[in-house]
Amino acid sequence: MEIQRKVKYEEELDKQFLDQVKEMSGCAEIDGCIQCGTCSSSCPMSVYMDYPPRKIIAMVKNGFKEEALRNFTIWLCSSCYTCQVRCPAEIKITDVMYALKRMAIQEKTYPARFPIPVLD
């Protein structure tokens, strides 16, 4: 998948996206993300991801719905909860990833086929 760079104007952002994710994930603390990168550095799958978990959280907070739902990162989350356990802001990152997966399925934006790394 090739990342296409383009400018996104403020009126193109989804202002309700953050509230939708908060409600679906049960993670009201997402606003407290300090972008420290602990989640990304803790994630055993981050080397395979399009965007690290930290960037996904930033996308959600800023209304980049299309970008947050149309990437492989949310599908590569192994649900190991390492990011969540180590998060100094106590954000339920894994629950946010589950919510994003559910939203992507509802909107039919999930990838049809993509390679998945095998963990030994």
Secondary structure, DSSP 4 states (H G I P E B T S, - for coil): -PPPP----GGGS-TTHHHHHHHHHT-GGGGG-----HHHHH-TTGGG-SS-HHHHHHHHHHT-HHHHHSSSHHHH-----HHHHH-TT---HHHHHHHHHHHHHHTT-S-S----PPP-
